[in-house]
Amino acid sequence: MTVRLRPHHLLCMLTFVGEGYSPAFVANYRRLAGRLSAGETIEIVSGPDDICAPLLSDEDAHCFGASVAGRDAAALADIARLLGRELEAGAVIAPDAGLFEKLRDAFSAGVTRRACTGCEWSGLCDRIAGEDYPGVLVMPGVLVMEVSPPETAKEISARPPE
């Protein structure tokens, strides 16, 4: 199977720790995180994707907004430049540990963060990236069985530095 992602979600998945817009959104994203970690391919799509699905019944869903389309364009350009290949809707990416390491390194360095400008989640993502991605749920090549609920972003940010 393939996970359909809009370009800026290629960045969002790097810092996903189980927080989101609603319980349905988080449950869906957790399922997708498991699929991505298991190595399912990613198809880049234009517009709402598999992560957006639980939000689309709301007539005011931000997934259709111009600002989100702008985030997608910025993310697509930055990621294509980073990977050294042309990317567009329909492109397929095989996730693996090397790809995610490259994406996370660039994200931490700010190389791929233009899409994050004005995003309500950027503070959370800054903290997670700044702490070297503790508790992220998308880790290709690493299948994690959850025995207890993962830490919330609030718990992660409240931890004393190591």
N, C-alpha and C positions, 0 to 999 in steps of 0.2 A: 504494500500500500504506500501511498504518498501523502505527506502532510502539505496542505496548501497554505503558504504564508505570503502576506504582503511584505514588501521590502523592509519597512521599519520594524516589523516583528522579528526579522533576522537579528536585530539588535536587542529587542525586548526580551527575547528568550535567553539571552546571555545572563541576565540578572533575575530571572523569575524564581522567587522563593516561596510562592504560594499565596501571594496577595493579589487582589484584583477588585474589580468593580462590583461584584456580587458573588454569593456562594455558587451560583450556577456557572458563572464565568470562571471562577477558580477551579471548580471540579472539572470542567471541560479542559482548561489549560493544563491541569495536572495529568489528565489522560494523554494529551498531546505531548507533554514533556516526557512521559514514559515511552511513547512511540518514537520520539526524536532520539532519546537516549538509546533505544534499541537499534537505531541506525536506519529508520525509515527515511527514504529520500524526501527532499523538500522541493516542491514546485513553486516558483515565484508567480504570484498572481497580481493582477491589478484590481484594487478595491478590496472589499471585505473578504476575509479568509476563514480558515477553520478556527482560529482563535476568536474572531469576531462573532461567530455563530450565535452564542447565547444573548448577544446584545441586539441582534437585528430585528427582533419583534417590537422594539421601542421605535416609534416613528421619529424620535429625535436622536437616534443613535449617531454618535460622533463619527462612526466608521465611514460614513459617506461624505464627511465634511472636507472642505477645501484645505484646511490646515493639515488634515491627516494625509491627503494626497500630496501635499508639499513635503511632509515628513518622509513619505514613501520615495519621492524623487530624490531627496537628499541622501537617504540611506542607500538607495540603489546605486547612485553615483559613487559614494564613498566606498561601498563594499566592492563594487566592480573594480575600482582603482586599486584597492588593497589586494584583491585576488588576481589582478592582472588579466582579467577576462571580461568580455562583454556580457552584461546581464540584462535581461528584459523579461517581461511576462512570458511564461512558458518555459523559461530556463529551469533546469533541474540540477540540484546540488545534492551530493552525497555527504551527509554529515559524518564526520569522524573526529577523533580527539585532536588531530593536527589542525583541522579547520577551526575548531572551537578555540584552540589555544591561540591561533592567529587572530581570530575575531576578538577574543577577550583582551589580548595584548593591545590591539589597536584601540579598542573601546576604552581601556584604562588610560591609554596615552592621549585620548581625546581625538584621535585620528578619524573616528567614525561617529562623532557625536553631533554633527550638524542637525540631524533629524530630531535630536532631543530638545532643541531649543523650545522653550515654552511648555514642555510636557509636564503634567502634574506629577509624574512618577520619577522625574530626574533626580530629586534628592535621595530617594530610596536607592536608585541605581548608582548614584555617586558613592554612597556608603558601601554598598555591596562590592562594587569594583575596587574601591579604596582599601577594602579589607581582604582582597584577593578571592572574592566570590564564595564566601562561606554559605552553605545551605542552598545553593542553586539546585534546581530540579532538572535541568537539561544538561546532562553529562554523557555525551556519546561514548560508548565503550564501557561505561560504568553503570551496571544495572543495580539500583539501590532498592532494597525492600524497606518500606517504612514500617517500623515497629511502633514508633511513637510519632505524634504529630511533629512536623518540622518546626523549627523556631520561626517566630514571626520576625519581620524586619525590625519591629520595635525592640524585641529581645536581642537581636543581633547588634543593633546600634547601642544597646545599654550595656553590653559586655565590656569589661575592662580590657584595655589593650594588652596583648600578650608580650 
